[in-house]
């Protein structure tokens, strides 16, 4: 294995608008890359992108749908549920975490992220500009683990959550790695339900609607299955699939 790049990260300015590779890592799940568009030092004009195995995942240009993921889950919970516990699957560029800590109603907030590089970029790299304040919130915890495996095994004393907000792929029909398919299978959805408290909410981000996934949620015993859309500049809208675990 090649030596892993260490800080300082490559933040030299580009000669044009082509993306600049800030950091590149090889890990157990393949290659993960942080790229930058815009000026050298982080600013309002800087856009960071995360690429996994050549597949674009997300960037810091917008974040509306990642924030909706959190807001929609909270809105689907009973208003009188005190300090609901939240699990976010996938740290990404951090918009979901930032949205969560901005809401005082949430209790403990755990983020499960399998890529050590992504965690590093937030703790000591360029993405600290996005999440430094959120990571300092005492409710927030980062768990370095593969979400699919963690949901099934987790800590020795499994914890339950009032909401699971999952954003580890481009959607149920467009996974980053083949192993992630298991999350959307009957066994994977059963593992999600087992982690949810009765009446808890499962919210899954997707780059496109998936009627087949909605049917899978119903077949897995979830109720109140619905989809919320976020219009994008071009193409089909981003969506959040929502479902509720029965009491």
SEGUGU-827106 format. One line per 2 residues: number of its first residue (from 1); for each residue x, y, z of N, C-alpha, C, O. Coordinates in steps of 0.05 Angstrom, whole numbers, plus 5000, padded with zeros to 4 digits. Atoms other than C-alpha are relative to their C-alpha. Layout:
N
NUM> X,Y,Z,X,Y,Z,X,Y,Z,X,Y,Z ~ ...;
This chain:
247
1> 5017,4976,5000,5000,5000,5000,5018,5025,5000,5038,5026,5014 ~ 4984,4976,5002,5026,5069,4982,4997,5016,5026,4976,5015,5039;
3> 5002,4983,4977,5041,5117,5039,4977,5020,4997,4972,5030,4976 ~ 5023,4982,5001,4980,5159,5057,5010,5029,5001,5027,5036,5017;
5> 4993,4972,4999,4985,5234,5043,4993,5012,5027,4972,5005,5039 ~ 5005,4987,4974,4990,5276,5105,4997,5030,4996,5006,5041,4976;
7> 5002,4971,5001,4972,5348,5119,5029,5012,5000,5047,4999,5011 ~ 5020,4982,5011,4985,5402,5096,4989,4989,4974,5003,4976,4958;
9> 5013,5008,5025,4936,5388,5040,5007,5018,4978,5015,5041,4982 ~ 4993,4985,5023,4947,5412,4970,4978,5021,4994,4957,5014,4983;
11> 5020,4978,5004,4910,5479,4967,5010,5021,4981,5002,5044,4983 ~ 4990,4980,5019,4950,5513,4912,4978,5007,4980,4962,4991,4973;
13> 5021,4992,5018,4907,5554,4866,5003,4988,4972,5026,4984,4963 ~ 4999,5011,5027,4888,5525,4798,5003,5023,4980,4996,5046,4986;
15> 4997,4980,5021,4904,5562,4733,4973,5006,4987,4971,5027,4974 ~ 5027,4996,5012,4831,5554,4711,4980,4987,5018,4986,4982,5041;
17> 5021,5011,4983,4766,5525,4736,5000,4970,5002,4981,4958,5012 ~ 4998,5029,4997,4789,5453,4730,5004,4992,5029,5017,5006,5044;
19> 4997,5008,4972,4784,5414,4795,5029,4993,5007,5043,4982,4990 ~ 4974,5007,4990,4847,5406,4836,4997,4978,5021,4980,4980,5039;
21> 5001,5021,4980,4860,5342,4875,5014,5010,5025,5038,5015,5025 ~ 4989,4991,4974,4870,5363,4948,5013,4977,5015,5034,4979,5027;
23> 4990,5024,4986,4879,5292,4976,4989,4976,4986,4966,4976,4976 ~ 5009,5025,5013,4875,5222,4949,5009,4977,5019,5033,4976,5026;
25> 4993,5023,4982,4873,5158,4992,4990,4974,4987,4970,4973,4973 ~ 5008,5027,5007,4870,5084,4978,4993,4986,5027,5010,4984,5044;
27> 5008,5013,4976,4831,5046,5031,4987,4973,4995,4988,4964,4972 ~ 5012,5027,5003,4795,4980,5043,4976,5000,4981,4969,4978,4971;
29> 5023,4999,5017,4736,5004,5000,5007,5012,4972,4989,5016,4956 ~ 4992,4989,5026,4777,5032,4942,5011,5028,5004,5020,5036,5026;
31> 4989,4974,5000,4799,5102,4925,4980,5021,5008,4956,5020,4999 ~ 5017,4977,4992,4770,5165,4957,5017,5025,4996,5040,5027,5004;
33> 4985,4976,5008,4789,5234,4932,4984,5025,5009,4960,5026,5007 ~ 5011,4974,4995,4777,5305,4956,5011,5019,4979,5035,5023,4976;
35> 4992,4981,5021,4777,5356,4900,4990,5028,5007,4971,5031,5023 ~ 5008,4972,4994,4771,5432,4901,4997,5015,4974,5013,5012,4955;
37> 5003,4981,5021,4744,5482,4852,5001,5028,5012,4990,5032,5034 ~ 4999,4973,4989,4758,5556,4861,5027,5006,5011,5047,4993,5004;
39> 4974,4990,4990,4813,5592,4900,5014,4980,5018,5003,4960,5025 ~ 4984,5018,4983,4868,5561,4941,4990,4998,5028,4985,4976,5037;
41> 5010,5001,4973,4845,5580,5010,4970,4999,5000,4957,5011,4983 ~ 5029,5002,4999,4774,5561,5030,4987,5028,5002,4995,5044,5018;
43> 5015,4975,5000,4726,5618,5015,4972,4994,4990,4965,4971,4986 ~ 5027,5004,5010,4654,5629,4993,4999,4989,4972,4980,4976,4964;
45> 4999,5010,5028,4675,5613,4922,5012,4973,4997,5012,4961,4976 ~ 4987,5026,5001,4710,5548,4940,4979,4978,5002,4961,4979,5019;
47> 5018,5023,5000,4674,5483,4925,5017,4975,5003,5035,4971,4987 ~ 4986,5026,4997,4700,5416,4952,4982,4978,4991,4957,4978,4996;
49> 5015,5023,5011,4679,5351,4920,5012,4974,5011,5037,4972,5014 ~ 4990,5027,4991,4684,5279,4946,4993,4981,4978,4971,4979,4968;
51> 5002,5020,5021,4696,5225,4894,5008,4973,5011,5030,4971,5023 ~ 4993,5026,4991,4695,5151,4911,5001,4980,4977,4981,4977,4963;
53> 4997,5019,5022,4722,5100,4861,4991,5012,4974,4978,4998,4958 ~ 5007,4986,5025,4713,5151,4806,4971,5009,4998,4963,5021,4978;
55> 5028,4992,5000,4640,5164,4825,4996,5025,5017,5003,5025,5041 ~ 5005,4976,4985,4620,5234,4845,4979,4995,5021,4958,4983,5015;
57> 5019,5005,4979,4585,5232,4912,4985,5026,5008,4961,5027,5008 ~ 5012,4975,4991,4573,5304,4935,5020,5022,5001,5044,5017,4999;
59> 4982,4977,4998,4601,5374,4940,4988,5020,5018,4966,5017,5028 ~ 5008,4979,4981,4595,5437,4982,4986,5023,4986,4983,5044,4998;
61> 5012,4978,5014,4559,5478,4929,4972,5006,5009,4962,5029,5005 ~ 5028,4995,4994,4488,5470,4956,4993,4988,5027,4993,5002,5047;
63> 5006,5013,4975,4468,5419,5009,4971,5001,5008,4964,4992,5030 ~ 5028,4998,4992,4393,5432,5008,4988,4972,5006,4974,4969,5025;
65> 5012,5026,4996,4375,5359,5001,5011,4985,5024,4997,4970,5037 ~ 4988,5013,4977,4424,5336,5054,4988,5012,5026,4984,4998,5046;
67> 5013,4987,4977,4393,5387,5102,4971,4990,5003,4960,4986,5025 ~ 5027,5010,4999,4323,5364,5082,4999,4972,5013,4979,4966,5026;
69> 4999,5027,4989,4343,5293,5101,4995,5001,5031,4981,4985,5042 ~ 5002,4998,4971,4349,5316,5174,4973,5013,5008,4960,5004,5026;
71> 5025,4986,4993,4290,5365,5175,4976,4982,4996,4957,4982,5013 ~ 5023,5017,5005,4242,5315,5144,4998,4978,5020,4975,4971,5028;
73> 5001,5021,4979,4261,5261,5194,4989,5011,5026,4972,4998,5039 ~ 5010,4988,4976,4249,5308,5252,4971,5006,4998,4956,5002,5017;
75> 5027,4993,5004,4184,5331,5223,4981,4976,5000,4957,4979,5006 ~ 5017,5025,5000,4159,5259,5217,4998,4988,5028,4982,4970,5032;
77> 5001,5010,4973,4171,5247,5292,4978,5015,5015,4972,5038,5009 ~ 5020,4986,4983,4117,5263,5344,5013,5025,5013,5036,5023,5023;
79> 4989,4975,4990,4127,5335,5367,5006,4998,5030,5022,5014,5040 ~ 4996,5002,4971,4124,5313,5440,5022,4980,5008,5025,4974,5032;
81> 4979,5019,4993,4181,5262,5435,5025,5016,5010,5036,5031,4995 ~ 4978,4983,4989,4236,5291,5481,5027,4991,4991,5033,4967,4990;
83> 4972,5005,5007,4308,5296,5457,5004,4975,4984,5018,4957,4992 ~ 4997,5024,5016,4303,5245,5401,5029,4995,4992,5044,5014,4986;
85> 4973,5008,5008,4367,5207,5385,5002,4996,4970,4983,4985,4958 ~ 4997,5000,5029,4393,5213,5314,5025,4985,4992,5047,4989,5004;
87> 4978,5012,5013,4438,5168,5273,5002,5009,4971,4983,5006,4956 ~ 4996,4992,5028,4467,5196,5209,5020,4981,4988,5041,4976,4998;
89> 4982,5019,5015,4496,5146,5160,5014,5015,4978,5002,5021,4958 ~ 4984,4985,5020,4552,5180,5122,5005,5028,5008,4987,5044,5011;
91> 4993,4972,4993,4590,5243,5141,5001,5018,4976,4992,5041,4978 ~ 4999,4984,5024,4601,5267,5070,5014,5026,5003,5035,5027,5016;
93> 4988,4974,4996,4615,5341,5066,4990,5014,5025,4998,5036,5031 ~ 5007,4990,4973,4580,5351,5133,4974,5015,5002,4967,5024,5024;
95> 5025,4984,4999,4515,5387,5114,4979,4988,5019,4966,5003,5033 ~ 5020,5013,4983,4471,5336,5149,5006,5004,5029,4989,5010,5046;
97> 4992,4996,4973,4511,5340,5213,4996,5029,5009,4986,5034,5031 ~ 5003,4972,4993,4511,5416,5212,4971,5007,5004,4964,5021,5023;
99> 5029,4996,4997,4435,5416,5202,4991,4989,5027,4974,5001,5040 ~ 5009,5013,4976,4427,5368,5260,5007,5016,5025,4990,5020,5042;
101> 4992,4986,4975,4467,5406,5312,4988,5028,5002,4987,5039,5024 ~ 5013,4974,4999,4432,5471,5292,4972,4998,5012,4960,5019,5019;
103> 5027,5005,4989,4367,5440,5318,5002,4992,5029,5011,4969,5035 ~ 4996,5008,4971,4365,5441,5395,4982,4977,5009,4987,4966,5030;
105> 5018,5021,4992,4309,5390,5396,5014,4973,5000,5007,4955,5016 ~ 4987,5026,5001,4356,5333,5377,5015,4995,5026,5026,5013,5038;
107> 4984,5009,4978,4388,5294,5434,5028,4992,4990,5041,5007,4976 ~ 4974,5009,5010,4450,5252,5420,4999,4996,4970,4979,4988,4958;
109> 4997,5001,5029,4475,5253,5348,5024,4984,4993,5047,4992,5000 ~ 4977,5017,5008,4519,5197,5321,5002,5000,4969,4981,4998,4955;
111> 4995,5001,5029,4550,5198,5251,5018,4976,4995,5041,4975,5006 ~ 4984,5023,5007,4575,5132,5223,5013,5004,4973,4998,5008,4953;
113> 4985,4995,5025,4629,5141,5169,5022,4979,4998,5038,4975,5016 ~ 4980,5022,5003,4671,5084,5141,5027,5009,4989,5047,4995,4992;
115> 4975,4991,5012,4724,5126,5105,5016,5017,5020,5007,5038,5028 ~ 4983,4985,4982,4780,5148,5151,5008,5027,4988,5011,5047,5002;
117> 4992,4975,5013,4800,5200,5100,4979,5022,5003,4986,5045,5008 ~ 5022,4980,4997,4732,5234,5103,5000,5012,5028,4997,5036,5032;
119> 4999,4990,4972,4736,5238,5179,5024,5019,5004,5022,5039,5017 ~ 4976,4982,4998,4807,5267,5173,4995,5027,4988,5003,5047,4999;
121> 5005,4974,5014,4784,5320,5124,4983,5019,5017,4986,5043,5015 ~ 5016,4983,4983,4734,5344,5175,5014,5007,5026,5010,5029,5037;
123> 4988,4995,4974,4776,5338,5237,5025,5018,4998,5031,5034,5016 ~ 4975,4985,5002,4841,5368,5211,5006,5011,4972,5026,5023,4968;
125> 4996,4992,5027,4833,5382,5137,4982,5023,4991,4971,5037,5008 ~ 5015,4977,5011,4798,5432,5091,4970,5001,5008,4959,5023,5008;
127> 5029,5000,4993,4727,5410,5111,4995,5009,5029,4971,5009,5037 ~ 5004,4989,4974,4738,5437,5181,4984,5027,4997,4970,5035,5015;
129> 5014,4975,5005,4711,5502,5150,4970,4996,5001,4955,5014,5006 ~ 5028,5006,5001,4644,5467,5144,4990,4990,5027,4968,4998,5037;
131> 5011,5015,4978,4638,5425,5207,5015,5004,5027,5008,4991,5047 ~ 4986,4997,4975,4686,5450,5261,4981,5006,5023,4984,4994,5044;
133> 5018,4993,4978,4630,5481,5302,4982,4976,5007,4976,4972,5030 ~ 5018,5023,4995,4585,5420,5293,5014,4978,5015,5003,4966,5033;
135> 4985,5021,4986,4639,5371,5315,5006,5007,5029,5011,4990,5045 ~ 4995,4992,4972,4650,5412,5378,4975,4998,5017,4977,5001,5041;
137> 5025,5002,4985,4577,5403,5398,5001,4974,5017,5007,4953,5007 ~ 4998,5023,4982,4575,5356,5459,4980,4977,4993,4984,4955,5002;
139> 5019,5021,5008,4516,5318,5429,5011,4982,4977,5001,4960,4973 ~ 4991,5013,5025,4556,5297,5367,5022,4980,5005,5040,4985,5021;
141> 4980,5021,4998,4597,5234,5360,5005,4989,4972,4986,4983,4957 ~ 4993,5013,5025,4635,5206,5300,5008,4971,5005,5025,4966,5022;
143> 4994,5029,4997,4637,5130,5294,5013,4991,4973,5001,4993,4952 ~ 4986,5010,5023,4689,5102,5246,4993,4971,4996,5004,4953,5009;
145> 5010,5027,5004,4654,5040,5219,4985,4999,4973,4976,5019,4963 ~ 5017,5005,5023,4620,5010,5158,4971,4999,5010,4965,4982,5027;
147> 5027,4998,4991,4547,5028,5166,4985,4974,4998,4970,4966,5016 ~ 5015,5025,5004,4520,4963,5137,5006,4980,5021,4988,4967,5033;
149> 4992,5019,4979,4560,4920,5185,4993,5010,5028,4984,4995,5045 ~ 5005,4988,4973,4551,4968,5244,4971,4997,5007,4964,4992,5031;
151> 5029,5003,4994,4475,4966,5238,4993,4972,5010,4976,4969,5027 ~ 5007,5027,4993,4476,4891,5244,5014,4991,5026,5004,4974,5041;
153> 4985,5009,4976,4529,4884,5299,5002,5022,5020,4996,5018,5044 ~ 4998,4976,4983,4542,4954,5327,5016,4995,5025,5031,4976,5027;
155> 4987,5004,4974,4567,4962,5398,4988,4975,5014,4967,4966,5006 ~ 5010,5024,4986,4560,4903,5445,4973,5004,5013,4957,4985,5015;
157> 5026,4994,4989,4501,4938,5478,4986,5018,4979,4990,5042,4980 ~ 5012,4984,5022,4459,4960,5417,4984,5023,5011,4969,5021,5030;
159> 5015,4976,4993,4431,5030,5422,4978,5004,4980,4981,4997,4956 ~ 5022,4994,5019,4365,5050,5392,5000,5030,4994,5010,5046,5010;
161> 5001,4972,5009,4352,5115,5355,4971,5006,4992,4955,4989,4984 ~ 5026,4992,5009,4290,5155,5340,4999,5007,4971,4977,5007,4959;
163> 4998,4995,5029,4314,5172,5270,5026,4990,4989,5047,4993,5001 ~ 4976,5009,5016,4362,5140,5220,4999,5016,4974,4980,5013,4959;
165> 4998,4984,5024,4383,5188,5165,5024,4990,4984,5047,4995,4992 ~ 4979,5015,5014,4423,5150,5113,5007,5013,4973,4989,5019,4957;
167> 4990,4987,5024,4465,5181,5058,5028,4990,4994,5048,5005,4996 ~ 4973,5012,5006,4521,5133,5039,5003,4994,4971,5025,4985,4963;
169> 4999,5007,5029,4504,5124,4965,4987,5023,4985,4978,5043,4996 ~ 5016,4982,5016,4474,5162,4907,4971,4991,5000,4955,5002,4985;
171> 5027,5010,4998,4411,5123,4925,4999,4970,5000,5019,4957,4995 ~ 5003,5029,4999,4383,5053,4933,5007,4986,4974,5015,4963,4974;
173> 4996,5012,5026,4390,5041,4858,5028,5007,4989,5034,5000,4966 ~ 4975,4990,5010,4460,5072,4852,5020,5001,5022,5026,5022,5033;
175> 4982,5002,4977,4508,5047,4905,5029,5005,4992,5037,5001,4970 ~ 4972,4994,5004,4580,5067,4913,5017,4974,4997,5034,4973,4980;
177> 4987,5026,5002,4604,4995,4925,4978,4979,5002,4956,4983,5012 ~ 5019,5021,5001,4569,4929,4915,4991,4991,5028,4968,4984,5032;
179> 5007,5008,4973,4571,4914,4990,4977,5016,5011,4962,5007,5028 ~ 5021,4983,4989,4524,4972,5002,4972,4991,4992,4952,4999,5003;
181> 5026,5011,5008,4468,4935,4965,4985,4988,5024,4960,4989,5025 ~ 5012,5013,4978,4456,4898,5030,4984,5018,5018,4966,5009,5032;
183> 5015,4981,4983,4431,4961,5064,4971,5002,4991,4953,5006,5008 ~ 5027,4996,5010,4370,4964,5019,4985,4974,4995,4963,4973,4985;
185> 5013,5027,5002,4355,4889,5020,4981,4996,5023,4982,5012,5042 ~ 5018,5006,4977,4302,4858,5066,5016,4998,5026,5007,5007,5046;
187> 4984,5003,4976,4357,4840,5115,5011,5027,5010,5011,5032,5034 ~ 4990,4974,4993,4386,4910,5113,4979,5018,5012,4984,5032,5032;
189> 5022,4984,4989,4319,4943,5124,4991,4990,5027,4982,5005,5044 ~ 5006,5011,4974,4305,4895,5181,5020,5010,5021,5012,5015,5044;
191> 4980,4990,4981,4371,4917,5213,4994,5029,5007,4998,5037,5030 ~ 5007,4972,4995,4349,4990,5205,4977,5001,5020,4978,5016,5039;
193> 5023,5000,4982,4282,4975,5238,5008,4992,5028,4997,5003,5047 ~ 4991,5009,4973,4317,4939,5295,5014,5021,5015,5014,5022,5040;
195> 4986,4978,4987,4358,5001,5309,4982,5023,5007,4989,5041,5023 ~ 5018,4978,4995,4297,5046,5310,4982,4994,5024,4973,4971,5028;
197> 5020,5002,4979,4254,5058,5371,4972,4998,4987,4969,5007,4964 ~ 5028,5001,5012,4179,5044,5360,4991,5028,4992,4994,5047,5008;
199> 5008,4974,5010,4151,5100,5318,5023,5016,4989,5019,5039,4980 ~ 4977,4986,5011,4221,5119,5295,4999,5002,4970,4984,4988,4957;
201> 5001,4993,5028,4235,5147,5226,5026,4992,4986,5048,4996,4996 ~ 4977,5006,5018,4280,5120,5171,4998,5020,4976,4977,5021,4963;
203> 4999,4981,5022,4301,5173,5120,5025,4993,4983,5047,4990,4994 ~ 4979,5009,5018,4343,5154,5059,5002,5020,4977,4983,5024,4962;
205> 4995,4981,5022,4374,5205,5011,5004,4985,4974,5016,4963,4974 ~ 4996,5012,5026,4373,5189,4937,5002,5022,4978,4989,5043,4980;
207> 4997,4981,5023,4395,5225,4873,4977,4998,4981,4975,5014,4962 ~ 5023,5002,5017,4331,5201,4840,4979,4983,5015,4985,4967,5032;
209> 5021,5015,4987,4263,5173,4861,5003,4970,4994,5013,4962,4973 ~ 4999,5029,5003,4258,5097,4870,4974,4988,5009,4972,4981,5033;
211> 5024,5013,4992,4188,5068,4869,5005,4972,5010,4990,4962,5028 ~ 4994,5027,4991,4219,4999,4878,5009,5000,5029,5002,4982,5044;
213> 4991,4999,4972,4252,5021,4943,4976,5006,5018,4975,4996,5040 ~ 5024,4995,4984,4186,5049,4968,4985,4974,5005,4976,4970,5028;
215> 5014,5025,4996,4155,4981,4957,5016,4982,5019,5004,4968,5035 ~ 4984,5016,4981,4214,4948,4993,4995,5009,5029,4994,4992,5047;
217> 5006,4990,4973,4201,4993,5053,4974,4990,5010,4972,4981,5033 ~ 5026,5010,4992,4128,4973,5055,5002,4970,5006,4991,4960,5026;
219> 4997,5029,4996,4147,4899,5048,5015,4994,5025,5011,4973,5037 ~ 4984,5004,4976,4195,4907,5106,4984,5008,5026,4995,5006,5048;
221> 5016,4993,4977,4138,4930,5151,4999,5029,5008,4986,5036,5028 ~ 5001,4971,4994,4149,5005,5150,4973,5011,4991,4961,5001,4972;
223> 5025,4987,5006,4088,5050,5148,5006,5029,4992,5028,5039,4995 ~ 4999,4971,5007,4074,5122,5124,5023,5005,4981,5038,5025,4983;
225> 4979,4998,5019,4122,5111,5066,4994,5023,4980,4972,5024,4969 ~ 5004,4977,5018,4130,5175,5025,5027,5010,4990,5048,5003,5000;
227> 4975,4989,5011,4181,5214,4984,4997,5030,4998,4977,5041,4988 ~ 4999,4970,5003,4200,5288,4988,5021,5006,4980,5043,4995,4980;
229> 4982,4992,5022,4233,5321,4928,5014,5027,5005,5003,5044,5018 ~ 4985,4975,5000,4286,5375,4922,5007,5006,4971,5023,4991,4959;
231> 4995,4994,5028,4288,5408,4853,5029,5007,4997,5041,5022,5013 ~ 4973,4993,5006,4357,5412,4822,5001,5015,4974,4981,5016,4959;
233> 4998,4983,5024,4383,5456,4766,4995,4985,4974,4982,4995,4956 ~ 5004,5016,5024,4384,5400,4715,4994,4971,5008,5004,4961,5028;
235> 5005,5028,4995,4356,5330,4712,4978,4995,5020,4963,5013,5028 ~ 5021,5008,4981,4311,5292,4760,5007,5011,5027,5030,5016,5033;
237> 4994,4988,4973,4303,5319,4831,5013,4980,5018,5010,4956,5016 ~ 4992,5016,4977,4340,5294,4891,4975,4994,5017,4956,5009,5017;
239> 5022,5007,4984,4294,5259,4939,5009,4989,5027,5032,4981,5031 ~ 4996,5013,4975,4288,5236,5011,4976,4980,5003,4953,4989,5004;
241> 5020,5021,4995,4251,5170,5022,4995,4999,5030,5015,4997,5046 ~ 5006,5000,4971,4215,5170,5090,4981,4976,5006,4963,4970,4991;
243> 5017,5022,4991,4184,5112,5128,5001,4999,5031,5021,5008,5043 ~ 5002,5000,4971,4162,5099,5200,4998,4971,5009,4984,4954,4998;
245> 5002,5027,4988,4174,5037,5242,4974,4999,5017,4968,5017,5032 ~ 5025,5003,4985,4109,5011,5272,5006,4998,5030,5028,4991,5038;
247> 4997,5000,4971,4098,5015,5347,5002,4971,5010,5005,4967,5034;
